[in-house]
């Protein structure tokens, strides 16, 4: 994918997430390319998150505690894989017809968009530090909106409500794993 195509797909994803999902699914790369993209997304996410957290600590130390880079890398990889597996398996349990590769392609693509959004938020926060929390909330809500459409297309549900149930059930199923990944839980 060229940068022009990636930019066009990013705009399409923001404007019409269902149409973008159909495009990604129709042009789903081979599994080896998906794993390479997965790895790149994890590394980029780790770099962006670690750099941003160093700066954000000066704004709100409680929201962004310092974590070693290796820990951010491990959590990023585990969280992304957990999301992909949960969305695939729970979607299938709910009667979806999605494939692992299709779900992986969509979630990895969304991860790249979230990385770009994190960079944009970082730049905006340099100018307006008070916008940190509202921007993170906006990115999270918009990511949820896109994920609803992506899962709906991947599993061919025909219902955003069913996609929401998949996200909710996946989140509930993932709670024990998330607690294992986050060592800084208050006792």
Buried (B, 14 or more C-beta within 10 A) or exposed (E): EEEEEBEBBBEBBBEEBBEBBBBBBEEBBEEEEBEEBBEBBBEBBBBBBBBBBEBBBEEEEEEBEEBEEEBBBBBBBBBBBBBBBBBBBBBBEBEBEBBBBBBBBBBBBBBBBBBBBBBEBBEEBEEEEEEBEEBBEEBEEBBEEBBBBBBBBBBEBEEBEBBBBBBEBBEEBBEEBBEEBEEEEEE
